[in-house]
């Protein structure tokens, strides 16, 4: 049987919806033109490696099926109200620490969305609704607040560390690991309570 290759935009849309909530990608597309989404592919495997929104890196597709969002990617998804369930809101006092790349601890969690699970991608949002960091949850939403100790979210990128993160990504691409870029697919040469609503 001949395999059918999905259009890249449809593929990333299914992926985002499966991870972060059904209908998110359709809402995201509504605020962008068709040419705003582009993709980069691995020369070695031919698989989608990165996706971009308006030529800015939004996320990296990981080998375990997850998506490592950048601050930009999380901020774009947060424009859809559904994405808030993938977010964690800490107490105001720790925002400077977390935005500098420090991990968020359970005792500092004020609210967390119901879609935050062990090992899932989580965005950290301040009280004004701004993304200040992104990372991976170490504890699910049902226990994050009640534990009172330990790491809730291991931060990968904080607002104040963004320039450094971008420089690392650019350096990696320039070191000979650059991949195929396109909107149409890979080129032939390489193929106060957790889980609650928040008003």
N, C-alpha and C positions, 0 to 999 in steps of 0.2 A: 504494500500500500504506500502510495506516495504521500510524504508528509506535507502539510500545509503550513507555510510560515506566516505568522501573524504580522500585520502592519505594526511597526515599532510603537507607535502611539497607542494602539489598542493593547499591545502587550504590557506596556508600562502602566496603562490605566487599570488593567485587570490586577496587576501586581500591587499597585497602591491601594486599590479598593479592598483586596484580600487582607492586606496587612493593617490598614488604618481605618477602614470603614466603607461600606458600600455606598457609592454615589459621590464620593469625594472628588474623583478625577473629573467627572462631568461638570461639577461645580467649578473646579479649577479651570477647565477649558473655557468656561463661559466668560472668564475675565481675561482671556488671552486670544490672540489670533493664531491661526493654524501654523504659521511659521515660527512660533515662539518656542516650540519644543524640538530639541535635537538630541542626538544620541552618539555615543562613542563605543566602539567595539574592540574586543581583544584580538590582536593579530594571531595569537596562539590558538585560541578556542573558537573565535568567531562569535562569542556570546556578548550580549550587551553588558558593558562595564559601567558606564556613567550615563546619566541623563542631565540635560541642561534646560533651563528656562531662560529665555532671552539671552542666550549665550553665556549664562552664568551657571556654575556647577550647582545642581540641586540635590543630587544623591548618587551614591555608589551602590551598585547591586552586588551583594555579597554571595559567596559560594554556598552559604547555608540557607539561601532563599530570602534573607532579609534585605532591607534597604537602609544604608547608613546615610541619613539626611544631613545636609549642611544647614547652617542657620538660615540661609536663603530658602532652601527647600522646605524647611519646617514653617517658616514665615509665610510662604506661599500657600501651603496646605492649611494653615491656621485661618486663612481668609474664608475657608469653608467652616461653618460652625461645627460640623461633624468631627473635625480633627481634634477638637478640644478634649475629647475622651482619651486621647493619646498623650495628654499633657499632665505635668505635675506643677503645682504652685507652691513654692516654699514661703516661709516667713520672710518678711522684708529684710531682716538683719543679715541674712546670709546671701543675698543677691550679689553683692560685690565679690564674695569668695567664689560662688558658683560661676559667675560670668567670667572669672579669670581662669576657669578650668578645674576648679576644685569639685570633688564629689559632693553630691547632696545626701545628707544623712536623714534617716527616718525621723528622728526627733525634730527636724526642721521642716517637715512636710505639713503644709496647711490644708492642701486639697490635692486629690489625684483623680484622673479620669478612669472610667471603668474598663477601658481597653488596654490599660497598662498591665502587662503580664511579665513574669520572670523571663528575662532575656529579650524582651521586646524593645523596639526603638521608642524612646521617650523624649519629649521636648519639655524644657523647663521654662515656665512663663512667669513673669512678674505680675504684680497686682494691677498693672495698667494694660495687661494683655499683650506684652511684648515678649518675643522669644529671646531668652538670655543665654541658653545653652541647649545642647543636644547630647544624647548619650544612650546608654543601654540600662534598662531597669534591672536591678538585682533582686527586687521583691515585687510581687504582684500587688495590685491596688487593694485587694481585700485585707492585706496584712501590713501594708506600708505604714499606715498611721499607728496601728496598734502595737507594732514591734517596739518603737521608741528608741531603738539603737541599731547600729549597723548602717551600711551604705544602702540608700534607696535607689539612686541613679549614679552610675559611673559615668562622669562627664567626658565626652570625647572632644568637644569643641565649645568654647565659651565665647561670648560676645567680644570680650577684650582680647581673645587669642585668635580671632579670625584672620588677620593679616598673616600671622605665622602659619596657620593651617593652609591658606591659599598658596603661600610660598613653597611649602612642602609638596603640595600637589603639583605645582608647576615644575618644580625641580625633578620630581619623579618622572613626569612626562618627557622632560628634556634629556633625561639620562639614557634614553634609548628604549623606553617602555611605551612610547606613544602608540596610540591605537587608531583604528579607522574611525572617521567621523562621518555622520550623515543623518539625514532625516528619514530615509527610506529603507534602512536596513544595512547590514554589513556588506562591504564590497567583496568581490570575488577573491582578492588576494588573501583574505583571512576571515576564512569564514568566521472645709472644716471637717469633710468626711470623704473618705475615699470612695470612688465609684458613684458619687452622687451627681446631681445636676448642678450647674453653676449658672446663675443668672447674670 
